[in-house]
Amino acid sequence: MKEVTATEAARGFSALLTAVERDGETFFITRGGRVIARIEPAAGTSGAAVKALLRHFPPDEHWAGELGVIRGLLTTQDRQWPA
């Protein structure tokens, strides 16, 4: 993990992003001696993770009925378009 000032990060932003993407580096951005941000590689995701999440939450058996009620509350407005 490297620490760089906001000014350094701004001046070398492309190189900083390349180091994050290619080398997996993490940078702490400082301003006035305080860390204000962290730039790091994005966490990877997979279809397996999504499937596991969906399995964790069972289907809502009332959802379709509730959706029907909500749709029934919608109103339409007839408008006459100018000719």
PDB file of N, CA, C and O in Angstrom:
ATOM      1  N   MET A   1       0.838  -1.165   0.000  1.00  0.00           N
ATOM      2  CA  MET A   1       0.000   0.000   0.000  1.00  0.00           C
ATOM      3  C   MET A   1       0.885   1.231   0.000  1.00  0.00           C
ATOM      4  O   MET A   1       1.823   1.365   0.786  1.00  0.00           O
ATOM      5  N   LYS A   2       0.545   2.120  -0.915  1.00  0.00           N
ATOM      6  CA  LYS A   2       1.333   3.340  -1.035  1.00  0.00           C
ATOM      7  C   LYS A   2       0.477   4.534  -0.658  1.00  0.00           C
ATOM      8  O   LYS A   2      -0.741   4.527  -0.833  1.00  0.00           O
ATOM      9  N   GLU A   3       1.126   5.545  -0.145  1.00  0.00           N
ATOM     10  CA  GLU A   3       0.447   6.775   0.222  1.00  0.00           C
ATOM     11  C   GLU A   3       0.898   7.862  -0.740  1.00  0.00           C
ATOM     12  O   GLU A   3       2.097   8.071  -0.930  1.00  0.00           O
ATOM     13  N   VAL A   4      -0.055   8.551  -1.343  1.00  0.00           N
ATOM     14  CA  VAL A   4       0.262   9.657  -2.248  1.00  0.00           C
ATOM     15  C   VAL A   4      -0.644  10.835  -1.901  1.00  0.00           C
ATOM     16  O   VAL A   4      -1.763  10.656  -1.421  1.00  0.00           O
ATOM     17  N   THR A   5      -0.143  12.032  -2.153  1.00  0.00           N
ATOM     18  CA  THR A   5      -0.968  13.212  -1.895  1.00  0.00           C
ATOM     19  C   THR A   5      -2.007  13.339  -3.002  1.00  0.00           C
ATOM     20  O   THR A   5      -1.864  12.753  -4.075  1.00  0.00           O
ATOM     21  N   ALA A   6      -3.042  14.104  -2.729  1.00  0.00           N
ATOM     22  CA  ALA A   6      -4.082  14.331  -3.729  1.00  0.00           C
ATOM     23  C   ALA A   6      -3.487  14.981  -4.972  1.00  0.00           C
ATOM     24  O   ALA A   6      -3.887  14.667  -6.093  1.00  0.00           O
ATOM     25  N   THR A   7      -2.543  15.875  -4.778  1.00  0.00           N
ATOM     26  CA  THR A   7      -1.895  16.537  -5.910  1.00  0.00           C
ATOM     27  C   THR A   7      -1.124  15.532  -6.753  1.00  0.00           C
ATOM     28  O   THR A   7      -1.226  15.542  -7.980  1.00  0.00           O
ATOM     29  N   GLU A   8      -0.355  14.666  -6.103  1.00  0.00           N
ATOM     30  CA  GLU A   8       0.400  13.638  -6.833  1.00  0.00           C
ATOM     31  C   GLU A   8      -0.548  12.700  -7.572  1.00  0.00           C
ATOM     32  O   GLU A   8      -0.292  12.325  -8.716  1.00  0.00           O
ATOM     33  N   ALA A   9      -1.637  12.327  -6.919  1.00  0.00           N
ATOM     34  CA  ALA A   9      -2.608  11.432  -7.550  1.00  0.00           C
ATOM     35  C   ALA A   9      -3.212  12.087  -8.782  1.00  0.00           C
ATOM     36  O   ALA A   9      -3.371  11.440  -9.817  1.00  0.00           O
ATOM     37  N   ALA A  10      -3.547  13.365  -8.675  1.00  0.00           N
ATOM     38  CA  ALA A  10      -4.147  14.076  -9.805  1.00  0.00           C
ATOM     39  C   ALA A  10      -3.172  14.200 -10.967  1.00  0.00           C
ATOM     40  O   ALA A  10      -3.552  14.026 -12.125  1.00  0.00           O
ATOM     41  N   ARG A  11      -1.936  14.496 -10.661  1.00  0.00           N
ATOM     42  CA  ARG A  11      -0.935  14.682 -11.722  1.00  0.00           C
ATOM     43  C   ARG A  11      -0.562  13.372 -12.408  1.00  0.00           C
ATOM     44  O   ARG A  11      -0.209  13.365 -13.587  1.00  0.00           O
ATOM     45  N   GLY A  12      -0.639  12.276 -11.680  1.00  0.00           N
ATOM     46  CA  GLY A  12      -0.255  10.988 -12.257  1.00  0.00           C
ATOM     47  C   GLY A  12      -1.389   9.979 -12.231  1.00  0.00           C
ATOM     48  O   GLY A  12      -1.166   8.787 -12.023  1.00  0.00           O
ATOM     49  N   PHE A  13      -2.624  10.470 -12.446  1.00  0.00           N
ATOM     50  CA  PHE A  13      -3.796   9.608 -12.277  1.00  0.00           C
ATOM     51  C   PHE A  13      -3.778   8.406 -13.213  1.00  0.00           C
ATOM     52  O   PHE A  13      -4.122   7.300 -12.795  1.00  0.00           O
ATOM     53  N   SER A  14      -3.390   8.596 -14.455  1.00  0.00           N
ATOM     54  CA  SER A  14      -3.357   7.486 -15.407  1.00  0.00           C
ATOM     55  C   SER A  14      -2.377   6.407 -14.955  1.00  0.00           C
ATOM     56  O   SER A  14      -2.695   5.219 -15.002  1.00  0.00           O
ATOM     57  N   ALA A  15      -1.198   6.812 -14.520  1.00  0.00           N
ATOM     58  CA  ALA A  15      -0.199   5.850 -14.043  1.00  0.00           C
ATOM     59  C   ALA A  15      -0.675   5.157 -12.772  1.00  0.00           C
ATOM     60  O   ALA A  15      -0.435   3.966 -12.580  1.00  0.00           O
ATOM     61  N   LEU A  16      -1.352   5.908 -11.905  1.00  0.00           N
ATOM     62  CA  LEU A  16      -1.885   5.336 -10.672  1.00  0.00           C
ATOM     63  C   LEU A  16      -2.906   4.243 -11.004  1.00  0.00           C
ATOM     64  O   LEU A  16      -2.867   3.153 -10.432  1.00  0.00           O
ATOM     65  N   LEU A  17      -3.820   4.544 -11.935  1.00  0.00           N
ATOM     66  CA  LEU A  17      -4.820   3.548 -12.330  1.00  0.00           C
ATOM     67  C   LEU A  17      -4.181   2.326 -12.983  1.00  0.00           C
ATOM     68  O   LEU A  17      -4.638   1.201 -12.786  1.00  0.00           O
ATOM     69  N   THR A  18      -3.135   2.548 -13.750  1.00  0.00           N
ATOM     70  CA  THR A  18      -2.427   1.425 -14.372  1.00  0.00           C
ATOM     71  C   THR A  18      -1.821   0.524 -13.307  1.00  0.00           C
ATOM     72  O   THR A  18      -1.891  -0.701 -13.416  1.00  0.00           O
ATOM     73  N   ALA A  19      -1.225   1.119 -12.277  1.00  0.00           N
ATOM     74  CA  ALA A  19      -0.630   0.328 -11.188  1.00  0.00           C
ATOM     75  C   ALA A  19      -1.701  -0.459 -10.438  1.00  0.00           C
ATOM     76  O   ALA A  19      -1.466  -1.593 -10.020  1.00  0.00           O
ATOM     77  N   VAL A  20      -2.865   0.138 -10.269  1.00  0.00           N
ATOM     78  CA  VAL A  20      -3.964  -0.563  -9.599  1.00  0.00           C
ATOM     79  C   VAL A  20      -4.436  -1.727 -10.461  1.00  0.00           C
ATOM     80  O   VAL A  20      -4.596  -2.847  -9.975  1.00  0.00           O
ATOM     81  N   GLU A  21      -4.656  -1.453 -11.740  1.00  0.00           N
ATOM     82  CA  GLU A  21      -5.187  -2.484 -12.638  1.00  0.00           C
ATOM     83  C   GLU A  21      -4.172  -3.591 -12.921  1.00  0.00           C
ATOM     84  O   GLU A  21      -4.497  -4.773 -12.807  1.00  0.00           O
ATOM     85  N   ARG A  22      -2.967  -3.220 -13.283  1.00  0.00           N
ATOM     86  CA  ARG A  22      -1.974  -4.202 -13.724  1.00  0.00           C
ATOM     87  C   ARG A  22      -1.288  -4.918 -12.567  1.00  0.00           C
ATOM     88  O   ARG A  22      -1.065  -6.128 -12.612  1.00  0.00           O
ATOM     89  N   ASP A  23      -0.955  -4.148 -11.525  1.00  0.00           N
ATOM     90  CA  ASP A  23      -0.156  -4.712 -10.436  1.00  0.00           C
ATOM     91  C   ASP A  23      -0.961  -5.013  -9.173  1.00  0.00           C
ATOM     92  O   ASP A  23      -0.432  -5.585  -8.221  1.00  0.00           O
ATOM     93  N   GLY A  24      -2.231  -4.629  -9.165  1.00  0.00           N
ATOM     94  CA  GLY A  24      -3.063  -4.886  -7.995  1.00  0.00           C
ATOM     95  C   GLY A  24      -2.710  -4.018  -6.797  1.00  0.00           C
ATOM     96  O   GLY A  24      -3.004  -4.381  -5.658  1.00  0.00           O
ATOM     97  N   GLU A  25      -2.082  -2.879  -7.045  1.00  0.00           N
ATOM     98  CA  GLU A  25      -1.654  -2.008  -5.945  1.00  0.00           C
ATOM     99  C   GLU A  25      -2.825  -1.251  -5.328  1.00  0.00           C
ATOM    100  O   GLU A  25      -3.835  -1.003  -5.987  1.00  0.00           O
ATOM    101  N   THR A  26      -2.678  -0.895  -4.078  1.00  0.00           N
ATOM    102  CA  THR A  26      -3.641  -0.070  -3.361  1.00  0.00           C
ATOM    103  C   THR A  26      -2.957   1.233  -2.986  1.00  0.00           C
ATOM    104  O   THR A  26      -1.811   1.238  -2.535  1.00  0.00           O
ATOM    105  N   PHE A  27      -3.668   2.336  -3.178  1.00  0.00           N
ATOM    106  CA  PHE A  27      -3.127   3.653  -2.854  1.00  0.00           C
ATOM    107  C   PHE A  27      -4.024   4.349  -1.839  1.00  0.00           C
ATOM    108  O   PHE A  27      -5.249   4.321  -1.953  1.00  0.00           O
ATOM    109  N   PHE A  28      -3.401   4.972  -0.847  1.00  0.00           N
ATOM    110  CA  PHE A  28      -4.106   5.841   0.080  1.00  0.00           C
ATOM    111  C   PHE A  28      -3.823   7.265  -0.363  1.00  0.00           C
ATOM    112  O   PHE A  28      -2.667   7.664  -0.497  1.00  0.00           O
ATOM    113  N   ILE A  29      -4.873   8.022  -0.588  1.00  0.00           N
ATOM    114  CA  ILE A  29      -4.739   9.405  -1.033  1.00  0.00           C
ATOM    115  C   ILE A  29      -4.857  10.304   0.197  1.00  0.00           C
ATOM    116  O   ILE A  29      -5.795  10.181   0.984  1.00  0.00           O
ATOM    117  N   THR A  30      -3.888  11.209   0.347  1.00  0.00           N
ATOM    118  CA  THR A  30      -3.891  12.095   1.512  1.00  0.00           C
ATOM    119  C   THR A  30      -4.088  13.546   1.091  1.00  0.00           C
ATOM    120  O   THR A  30      -3.736  13.954  -0.016  1.00  0.00           O
ATOM    121  N   ARG A  31      -4.656  14.296   2.003  1.00  0.00           N
ATOM    122  CA  ARG A  31      -4.780  15.751   1.832  1.00  0.00           C
ATOM    123  C   ARG A  31      -4.524  16.357   3.204  1.00  0.00           C
ATOM    124  O   ARG A  31      -5.179  16.007   4.186  1.00  0.00           O
ATOM    125  N   GLY A  32      -3.577  17.256   3.255  1.00  0.00           N
ATOM    126  CA  GLY A  32      -3.243  17.876   4.538  1.00  0.00           C
ATOM    127  C   GLY A  32      -2.754  16.871   5.561  1.00  0.00           C
ATOM    128  O   GLY A  32      -2.951  17.053   6.762  1.00  0.00           O
ATOM    129  N   GLY A  33      -2.110  15.799   5.083  1.00  0.00           N
ATOM    130  CA  GLY A  33      -1.568  14.794   5.984  1.00  0.00           C
ATOM    131  C   GLY A  33      -2.570  13.754   6.464  1.00  0.00           C
ATOM    132  O   GLY A  33      -2.205  12.842   7.204  1.00  0.00           O
ATOM    133  N   ARG A  34      -3.835  13.881   6.049  1.00  0.00           N
ATOM    134  CA  ARG A  34      -4.869  12.911   6.453  1.00  0.00           C
ATOM    135  C   ARG A  34      -5.270  12.061   5.258  1.00  0.00           C
ATOM    136  O   ARG A  34      -5.376  12.560   4.138  1.00  0.00           O
ATOM    137  N   VAL A  35      -5.491  10.787   5.499  1.00  0.00           N
ATOM    138  CA  VAL A  35      -5.975   9.900   4.439  1.00  0.00           C
ATOM    139  C   VAL A  35      -7.436  10.241   4.182  1.00  0.00           C
ATOM    140  O   VAL A  35      -8.257  10.232   5.099  1.00  0.00           O
ATOM    141  N   ILE A  36      -7.755  10.545   2.911  1.00  0.00           N
ATOM    142  CA  ILE A  36      -9.130  10.901   2.559  1.00  0.00           C
ATOM    143  C   ILE A  36      -9.774   9.897   1.610  1.00  0.00           C
ATOM    144  O   ILE A  36     -10.993   9.903   1.436  1.00  0.00           O
ATOM    145  N   ALA A  37      -8.963   9.033   0.992  1.00  0.00           N
ATOM    146  CA  ALA A  37      -9.527   8.074   0.040  1.00  0.00           C
ATOM    147  C   ALA A  37      -8.580   6.901  -0.129  1.00  0.00           C
ATOM    148  O   ALA A  37      -7.394   6.972   0.193  1.00  0.00           O
ATOM    149  N   ARG A  38      -9.143   5.825  -0.645  1.00  0.00           N
ATOM    150  CA  ARG A  38      -8.350   4.635  -0.962  1.00  0.00           C
ATOM    151  C   ARG A  38      -8.737   4.211  -2.371  1.00  0.00           C
ATOM    152  O   ARG A  38      -9.922   4.125  -2.694  1.00  0.00           O
ATOM    153  N   ILE A  39      -7.758   3.949  -3.196  1.00  0.00           N
ATOM    154  CA  ILE A  39      -7.997   3.431  -4.544  1.00  0.00           C
ATOM    155  C   ILE A  39      -7.372   2.056  -4.596  1.00  0.00           C
ATOM    156  O   ILE A  39      -6.177   1.892  -4.353  1.00  0.00           O
ATOM    157  N   GLU A  40      -8.197   1.063  -4.917  1.00  0.00           N
ATOM    158  CA  GLU A  40      -7.733  -0.319  -4.929  1.00  0.00           C
ATOM    159  C   GLU A  40      -8.452  -1.083  -6.029  1.00  0.00           C
ATOM    160  O   GLU A  40      -9.462  -0.613  -6.552  1.00  0.00           O
ATOM    161  N   PRO A  41      -7.939  -2.261  -6.386  1.00  0.00           N
ATOM    162  CA  PRO A  41      -8.617  -3.051  -7.410  1.00  0.00           C
ATOM    163  C   PRO A  41     -10.046  -3.384  -6.978  1.00  0.00           C
ATOM    164  O   PRO A  41     -10.311  -3.643  -5.805  1.00  0.00           O
ATOM    165  N   ALA A  42     -10.941  -3.372  -7.934  1.00  0.00           N
ATOM    166  CA  ALA A  42     -12.332  -3.728  -7.649  1.00  0.00           C
ATOM    167  C   ALA A  42     -12.414  -5.213  -7.330  1.00  0.00           C
ATOM    168  O   ALA A  42     -11.705  -6.033  -7.913  1.00  0.00           O
ATOM    169  N   ALA A  43     -13.287  -5.536  -6.398  1.00  0.00           N
ATOM    170  CA  ALA A  43     -13.488  -6.940  -6.041  1.00  0.00           C
ATOM    171  C   ALA A  43     -14.151  -7.659  -7.212  1.00  0.00           C
ATOM    172  O   ALA A  43     -15.067  -7.127  -7.839  1.00  0.00           O
ATOM    173  N   GLY A  44     -13.693  -8.845  -7.496  1.00  0.00           N
ATOM    174  CA  GLY A  44     -14.281  -9.628  -8.574  1.00  0.00           C
ATOM    175  C   GLY A  44     -15.611 -10.225  -8.149  1.00  0.00           C
ATOM    176  O   GLY A  44     -15.839 -10.488  -6.969  1.00  0.00           O
ATOM    177  N   THR A  45     -16.467 -10.431  -9.104  1.00  0.00           N
ATOM    178  CA  THR A  45     -17.747 -11.081  -8.833  1.00  0.00           C
ATOM    179  C   THR A  45     -17.924 -12.223  -9.814  1.00  0.00           C
ATOM    180  O   THR A  45     -17.263 -12.289 -10.850  1.00  0.00           O
ATOM    181  N   SER A  46     -18.827 -13.113  -9.465  1.00  0.00           N
ATOM    182  CA  SER A  46     -19.080 -14.233 -10.364  1.00  0.00           C
ATOM    183  C   SER A  46     -20.546 -14.603 -10.308  1.00  0.00           C
ATOM    184  O   SER A  46     -21.269 -14.210  -9.393  1.00  0.00           O
ATOM    185  N   GLY A  47     -20.969 -15.354 -11.288  1.00  0.00           N
ATOM    186  CA  GLY A  47     -22.335 -15.850 -11.301  1.00  0.00           C
ATOM    187  C   GLY A  47     -22.609 -16.739 -10.103  1.00  0.00           C
ATOM    188  O   GLY A  47     -23.732 -16.772  -9.599  1.00  0.00           O
ATOM    189  N   ALA A  48     -21.603 -17.457  -9.642  1.00  0.00           N
ATOM    190  CA  ALA A  48     -21.773 -18.344  -8.489  1.00  0.00           C
ATOM    191  C   ALA A  48     -22.129 -17.536  -7.244  1.00  0.00           C
ATOM    192  O   ALA A  48     -22.950 -17.967  -6.434  1.00  0.00           O
ATOM    193  N   ALA A  49     -21.517 -16.374  -7.094  1.00  0.00           N
ATOM    194  CA  ALA A  49     -21.818 -15.529  -5.938  1.00  0.00           C
ATOM    195  C   ALA A  49     -23.260 -15.036  -5.992  1.00  0.00           C
ATOM    196  O   ALA A  49     -23.937 -14.973  -4.965  1.00  0.00           O
ATOM    197  N   VAL A  50     -23.724 -14.690  -7.179  1.00  0.00           N
ATOM    198  CA  VAL A  50     -25.110 -14.240  -7.334  1.00  0.00           C
ATOM    199  C   VAL A  50     -26.068 -15.380  -7.028  1.00  0.00           C
ATOM    200  O   VAL A  50     -27.066 -15.182  -6.335  1.00  0.00           O
ATOM    201  N   LYS A  51     -25.775 -16.569  -7.537  1.00  0.00           N
ATOM    202  CA  LYS A  51     -26.628 -17.736  -7.263  1.00  0.00           C
ATOM    203  C   LYS A  51     -26.704 -18.022  -5.769  1.00  0.00           C
ATOM    204  O   LYS A  51     -27.780 -18.304  -5.243  1.00  0.00           O
ATOM    205  N   ALA A  52     -25.575 -17.949  -5.091  1.00  0.00           N
ATOM    206  CA  ALA A  52     -25.552 -18.206  -3.649  1.00  0.00           C
ATOM    207  C   ALA A  52     -26.398 -17.177  -2.908  1.00  0.00           C
ATOM    208  O   ALA A  52     -27.110 -17.519  -1.964  1.00  0.00           O
ATOM    209  N   LEU A  53     -26.320 -15.938  -3.327  1.00  0.00           N
ATOM    210  CA  LEU A  53     -27.114 -14.888  -2.702  1.00  0.00           C
ATOM    211  C   LEU A  53     -28.602 -15.135  -2.914  1.00  0.00           C
ATOM    212  O   LEU A  53     -29.400 -14.988  -1.989  1.00  0.00           O
ATOM    213  N   LEU A  54     -28.969 -15.509  -4.128  1.00  0.00           N
ATOM    214  CA  LEU A  54     -30.381 -15.774  -4.418  1.00  0.00           C
ATOM    215  C   LEU A  54     -30.891 -16.982  -3.643  1.00  0.00           C
ATOM    216  O   LEU A  54     -32.048 -16.999  -3.222  1.00  0.00           O
ATOM    217  N   ARG A  55     -30.058 -17.980  -3.449  1.00  0.00           N
ATOM    218  CA  ARG A  55     -30.462 -19.156  -2.670  1.00  0.00           C
ATOM    219  C   ARG A  55     -30.670 -18.801  -1.197  1.00  0.00           C
ATOM    220  O   ARG A  55     -31.485 -19.412  -0.507  1.00  0.00           O
ATOM    221  N   HIS A  56     -29.931 -17.821  -0.738  1.00  0.00           N
ATOM    222  CA  HIS A  56     -29.999 -17.410   0.664  1.00  0.00           C
ATOM    223  C   HIS A  56     -31.357 -16.792   1.009  1.00  0.00           C
ATOM    224  O   HIS A  56     -31.846 -16.935   2.130  1.00  0.00           O
ATOM    225  N   PHE A  57     -31.957 -16.110   0.042  1.00  0.00           N
ATOM    226  CA  PHE A  57     -33.248 -15.460   0.263  1.00  0.00           C
ATOM    227  C   PHE A  57     -34.334 -16.234  -0.471  1.00  0.00           C
ATOM    228  O   PHE A  57     -34.335 -16.266  -1.702  1.00  0.00           O
ATOM    229  N   PRO A  58     -35.257 -16.856   0.252  1.00  0.00           N
ATOM    230  CA  PRO A  58     -36.308 -17.638  -0.395  1.00  0.00           C
ATOM    231  C   PRO A  58     -37.260 -16.732  -1.171  1.00  0.00           C
ATOM    232  O   PRO A  58     -37.386 -15.548  -0.860  1.00  0.00           O
ATOM    233  N   PRO A  59     -37.931 -17.288  -2.183  1.00  0.00           N
ATOM    234  CA  PRO A  59     -38.891 -16.491  -2.955  1.00  0.00           C
ATOM    235  C   PRO A  59     -40.019 -15.978  -2.052  1.00  0.00           C
ATOM    236  O   PRO A  59     -40.401 -16.640  -1.087  1.00  0.00           O
ATOM    237  N   ASP A  60     -40.532 -14.822  -2.368  1.00  0.00           N
ATOM    238  CA  ASP A  60     -41.641 -14.225  -1.623  1.00  0.00           C
ATOM    239  C   ASP A  60     -42.943 -14.666  -2.281  1.00  0.00           C
ATOM    240  O   ASP A  60     -43.267 -14.224  -3.383  1.00  0.00           O
ATOM    241  N   GLU A  61     -43.678 -15.524  -1.614  1.00  0.00           N
ATOM    242  CA  GLU A  61     -44.901 -16.078  -2.203  1.00  0.00           C
ATOM    243  C   GLU A  61     -46.004 -15.033  -2.347  1.00  0.00           C
ATOM    244  O   GLU A  61     -46.966 -15.256  -3.082  1.00  0.00           O
ATOM    245  N   HIS A  62     -45.885 -13.911  -1.667  1.00  0.00           N
ATOM    246  CA  HIS A  62     -46.918 -12.871  -1.741  1.00  0.00           C
ATOM    247  C   HIS A  62     -46.598 -11.785  -2.770  1.00  0.00           C
ATOM    248  O   HIS A  62     -47.419 -10.901  -3.018  1.00  0.00           O
ATOM    249  N   TRP A  63     -45.419 -11.852  -3.359  1.00  0.00           N
ATOM    250  CA  TRP A  63     -44.960 -10.785  -4.242  1.00  0.00           C
ATOM    251  C   TRP A  63     -45.901 -10.554  -5.414  1.00  0.00           C
ATOM    252  O   TRP A  63     -46.259  -9.410  -5.691  1.00  0.00           O
ATOM    253  N   ALA A  64     -46.305 -11.595  -6.100  1.00  0.00           N
ATOM    254  CA  ALA A  64     -47.154 -11.432  -7.284  1.00  0.00           C
ATOM    255  C   ALA A  64     -48.482 -10.772  -6.914  1.00  0.00           C
ATOM    256  O   ALA A  64     -48.962  -9.896  -7.634  1.00  0.00           O
ATOM    257  N   GLY A  65     -49.069 -11.185  -5.805  1.00  0.00           N
ATOM    258  CA  GLY A  65     -50.323 -10.578  -5.372  1.00  0.00           C
ATOM    259  C   GLY A  65     -50.162  -9.111  -5.023  1.00  0.00           C
ATOM    260  O   GLY A  65     -51.007  -8.286  -5.374  1.00  0.00           O
ATOM    261  N   GLU A  66     -49.077  -8.784  -4.332  1.00  0.00           N
ATOM    262  CA  GLU A  66     -48.817  -7.392  -3.965  1.00  0.00           C
ATOM    263  C   GLU A  66     -48.578  -6.539  -5.205  1.00  0.00           C
ATOM    264  O   GLU A  66     -49.005  -5.386  -5.266  1.00  0.00           O
ATOM    265  N   LEU A  67     -47.899  -7.108  -6.183  1.00  0.00           N
ATOM    266  CA  LEU A  67     -47.671  -6.389  -7.429  1.00  0.00           C
ATOM    267  C   LEU A  67     -48.996  -6.106  -8.124  1.00  0.00           C
ATOM    268  O   LEU A  67     -49.194  -5.020  -8.667  1.00  0.00           O
ATOM    269  N   GLY A  68     -49.904  -7.079  -8.110  1.00  0.00           N
ATOM    270  CA  GLY A  68     -51.226  -6.879  -8.704  1.00  0.00           C
ATOM    271  C   GLY A  68     -51.992  -5.756  -8.019  1.00  0.00           C
ATOM    272  O   GLY A  68     -52.660  -4.963  -8.681  1.00  0.00           O
ATOM    273  N   VAL A  69     -51.897  -5.687  -6.696  1.00  0.00           N
ATOM    274  CA  VAL A  69     -52.566  -4.611  -5.950  1.00  0.00           C
ATOM    275  C   VAL A  69     -51.994  -3.259  -6.353  1.00  0.00           C
ATOM    276  O   VAL A  69     -52.740  -2.307  -6.583  1.00  0.00           O
ATOM    277  N   ILE A  70     -50.691  -3.178  -6.438  1.00  0.00           N
ATOM    278  CA  ILE A  70     -50.041  -1.917  -6.814  1.00  0.00           C
ATOM    279  C   ILE A  70     -50.448  -1.512  -8.222  1.00  0.00           C
ATOM    280  O   ILE A  70     -50.756  -0.346  -8.470  1.00  0.00           O
ATOM    281  N   ARG A  71     -50.452  -2.461  -9.140  1.00  0.00           N
ATOM    282  CA  ARG A  71     -50.862  -2.147 -10.514  1.00  0.00           C
ATOM    283  C   ARG A  71     -52.308  -1.676 -10.554  1.00  0.00           C
ATOM    284  O   ARG A  71     -52.659  -0.812 -11.356  1.00  0.00           O
ATOM    285  N   GLY A  72     -53.143  -2.236  -9.698  1.00  0.00           N
ATOM    286  CA  GLY A  72     -54.539  -1.817  -9.637  1.00  0.00           C
ATOM    287  C   GLY A  72     -54.707  -0.385  -9.153  1.00  0.00           C
ATOM    288  O   GLY A  72     -55.722   0.250  -9.440  1.00  0.00           O
ATOM    289  N   LEU A  73     -53.731   0.125  -8.426  1.00  0.00           N
ATOM    290  CA  LEU A  73     -53.791   1.496  -7.926  1.00  0.00           C
ATOM    291  C   LEU A  73     -53.381   2.528  -8.973  1.00  0.00           C
ATOM    292  O   LEU A  73     -53.646   3.720  -8.820  1.00  0.00           O
ATOM    293  N   LEU A  74     -52.739   2.061 -10.028  1.00  0.00           N
ATOM    294  CA  LEU A  74     -52.292   2.984 -11.070  1.00  0.00           C
ATOM    295  C   LEU A  74     -53.491   3.502 -11.845  1.00  0.00           C
ATOM    296  O   LEU A  74     -54.447   2.773 -12.108  1.00  0.00           O
ATOM    297  N   THR A  75     -53.420   4.749 -12.198  1.00  0.00           N
ATOM    298  CA  THR A  75     -54.481   5.328 -13.020  1.00  0.00           C
ATOM    299  C   THR A  75     -53.867   5.838 -14.309  1.00  0.00           C
ATOM    300  O   THR A  75     -52.688   6.188 -14.366  1.00  0.00           O
ATOM    301  N   THR A  76     -54.682   5.872 -15.325  1.00  0.00           N
ATOM    302  CA  THR A  76     -54.227   6.419 -16.596  1.00  0.00           C
ATOM    303  C   THR A  76     -54.986   7.705 -16.847  1.00  0.00           C
ATOM    304  O   THR A  76     -56.101   7.899 -16.362  1.00  0.00           O
ATOM    305  N   GLN A  77     -54.376   8.552 -17.595  1.00  0.00           N
ATOM    306  CA  GLN A  77     -54.997   9.827 -17.909  1.00  0.00           C
ATOM    307  C   GLN A  77     -55.138   9.912 -19.418  1.00  0.00           C
ATOM    308  O   GLN A  77     -54.148   9.877 -20.149  1.00  0.00           O
ATOM    309  N   ASP A  78     -56.381  10.025 -19.878  1.00  0.00           N
ATOM    310  CA  ASP A  78     -56.608  10.178 -21.314  1.00  0.00           C
ATOM    311  C   ASP A  78     -56.320  11.619 -21.700  1.00  0.00           C
ATOM    312  O   ASP A  78     -56.816  12.559 -21.080  1.00  0.00           O
ATOM    313  N   ARG A  79     -55.527  11.767 -22.716  1.00  0.00           N
ATOM    314  CA  ARG A  79     -55.186  13.110 -23.185  1.00  0.00           C
ATOM    315  C   ARG A  79     -55.574  13.237 -24.649  1.00  0.00           C
ATOM    316  O   ARG A  79     -55.419  12.303 -25.436  1.00  0.00           O
ATOM    317  N   GLN A  80     -56.059  14.360 -24.980  1.00  0.00           N
ATOM    318  CA  GLN A  80     -56.364  14.669 -26.369  1.00  0.00           C
ATOM    319  C   GLN A  80     -55.156  15.397 -26.956  1.00  0.00           C
ATOM    320  O   GLN A  80     -54.782  16.476 -26.498  1.00  0.00           O
ATOM    321  N   TRP A  81     -54.570  14.803 -27.954  1.00  0.00           N
ATOM    322  CA  TRP A  81     -53.419  15.420 -28.591  1.00  0.00           C
ATOM    323  C   TRP A  81     -53.909  16.423 -29.630  1.00  0.00           C
ATOM    324  O   TRP A  81     -54.870  16.158 -30.352  1.00  0.00           O
ATOM    325  N   PRO A  82     -53.254  17.561 -29.701  1.00  0.00           N
ATOM    326  CA  PRO A  82     -53.674  18.548 -30.710  1.00  0.00           C
ATOM    327  C   PRO A  82     -53.457  17.991 -32.108  1.00  0.00           C
ATOM    328  O   PRO A  82     -52.475  17.299 -32.376  1.00  0.00           O
ATOM    329  N   ALA A  83     -54.382  18.306 -32.980  1.00  0.00           N
ATOM    330  CA  ALA A  83     -54.310  17.803 -34.362  1.00  0.00           C
ATOM    331  C   ALA A  83     -53.363  18.627 -35.187  1.00  0.00           C
ATOM    332  O   ALA A  83     -53.177  18.352 -36.373  1.00  0.00           O
TER     333      ALA A  83
END
